[in-house]
Amino acid sequence: MAILTNHRILITGVLTDDSLAFGIARRALEEGATIALTGAGRGTSLTRRTARKLGDVGEVIELDVTDPGQIAAAVNEVQNRFGRLDGLVHAIGYAPQSCLGNGMFVAPFEDVATAMQISTYSLSALVGAFRPLLQKSVALGGASVIALDFDATRAYPLYDWMGVMKAGLESLGRYLAREVGPDKIRVNMLAAGPIRTVAAKSIPGFQVFEDTWAERAPLGWDVDDSGAIADAAVAMLSPLLRGTTASVIHVDGGAHSMG
C-alpha cells in the first residue's frame, strides 16, 4: 500500500511545474494521497493551468494569506471537500525587491513587514485556521505540517531579509509544534538546497548558489533535480516520521554543515 493512502493534503505554493510544491504534489499523488491546491491573486490562473498537469485535483482554492476572509473561506472549502486534513504544505514566500540583493539597510520597514507576513507569519495563520481540520486527521500519528525552508544558520550573500524570514520561520515552527503537539499535529521545516525555479529567479545573483552549492555538498547537488526534496516531503507527510516534530530536515546534499 502506498504510504499516503487515505491522506487528505492541502498544498500551497504551486505556481509552475518547476516549483518545489508541484514536485511534492505529484509525489503525494503517486503515494495515494488526495490533494487540494491553493493559488493567490493573479497567480491563481497560472496555478489552475499547472494543476491540470497533475490530473483531477479539483478546483484550485483561492488563498491570499494576507486576507483573513480568504483564509476562512479556504477552511470552509477544505471542510466541504475533505472533512479533515492529514497534511498541510506551506510553500509560500515573497519579499519585495528592496529586501533581496541590496544589503540590510535599504528596505523600508513596510517592505520587511510584507515579507514577514507572507513568508513567516502566514505559517501561524494557516496552522491556526486549519487546526480544527488537522485535529480530525485519521493518519497514524496524526497530521503533518511542512514548511519549505532554506538553511537559516548562516548569512548567505544576496539573500538578505529573506534569510531573516527563514530564521523566523524555523523559530515559529518550533513554537507551533509545541502548541499543537498535544493535538497530534507535528510541524517540521524542510530546508531544501537551491533549485532552479521561478521563485529562485527572483533572487538576485542566484547563480552564486548554483555555482558553489555542488562544490560544498558532500553528496553533490543538482539545481535542476528536486526529486530528493519531494521524496523527503512525502516521508515527512507520512506516518514514517510520526515521532518527529519541531525539527529542520535538511535536503541539500549536506552543504549546510560544511565550512
Secondary structure by P-SEA (a helix, b strand, c coil): ccccccbbbbbccccccccaaaaaaaaaaaacccbbbbbcccaaaaaaaaaaaacccccbbbbccccaaaaaaaaaaaaacccccccccccbbbbcccccccccccccaaaaaaaaacccaaaaaaaaaaaaaaaaccccccbbbbbbbccccccccccaaaaaaaaaaaaaaaaaaaaaccccbbbbbbbccccccccccccccccccccccccccccccccccaaaaaaaaaaaacccccccccbbbbccccccccc
